[in-house]
Amino acid sequence: MTRKEGVVLQGTGGVWHVRADSGETHEASLRGRLKQERKQDRKLAVGDRVVLEIDERGEHWAIDEILPRHSKLARREPGEGQGERIVAANVDQVVVMFALVKPEPHLRMLDRFLVIAEGNDLPARVIVNKVDLADLDEARERFRAYENAGYPVNYTSVKTGMGLSDLQAAFTDRRSVITGPSGVGKSSLLNALFPGSGLRVGAISESVNKGRHTTVGALMLPLAGGVGFVIDTPGLREVGLWSLPPEHLDRCFPEIRALSAQCRYADCRHVSEPECAVRAAVAAGTVSDARYDSYLRLLEELKAG
């Protein structure tokens, strides 16, 4: 019986699209015994590496085995659920893209995206697009807190080509989850970086998620030349925090994490405790007041459950 290894690109209505290592893409169903597996880490997700088998007639492919993951991107179950949902597996980085204008960037939403990446132990990168529509110095000042926190921040313009050459390497040989509000130019940017990819990220994802029986909302697309993959995850836009313990939130803000050990109390939540190194840094202006405010708001949200 023919067996192949490959990666899951998409799943809709119980049909999974798997790109074999040999280059072709097959539609496959999931073996019954795998469907019965109820453990979260065994549920199939886009980005999973799998083993395919074809039936004796050579007509139908089936996913016979899900191979171990090296990473995952998870968020809270939608609705009232408190568990986590794995939206993509074997992710190398999360790329959060905003526009400088049109639409106006919502930095609290950016903070949520970054917390989700940090909570999944995934490196994150920020892209600020459409800088040709405003002043670059203004853009750098607006996003300075993220550079100071240690995040790579790229300022780009698809229209003028600004910043594209420096950014291309960030996607090469990686599986990148790209997310952010609609209208910021994600697909245009990727097509400019990798001509020939023909990506219509938002349009494809929207059509995938219209089906009533959609299995998973993420969609993994190969970049031109086989240099990597980009994963669009519209579900991440809900930016619902999964059951992250409130006491772990400070670990998801790098600039706060770096100061926590200097606080008087080991369990300091950086709210009103005496001799708090984080609040002292905020008062001194070395930690962004806006980022600290985002931390406080998310902390209250997590406490409320």
Secondary structure by P-SEA (a helix, b strand, c coil): cbbbbbbbccccccbbbbbccccbbbbbbbcccccccccccccccccccbbbbbccccccccccccccccccccccccccccccccccccccbbbbbbbcccccccaaaaaaaaaaaaaacbbbbbbbcccccccaaaaaaaaaaaaaaccbbbbbbccccccccccccccccccccccccccccaaaaaaaaccccccaaaaaaaaaaccccccccbbbbbcccccbbbbbbccccccccccccccccccccaaaaaccccccccccccccccccaaaaaaaaccccaaaaaaaaaaaaaaaac
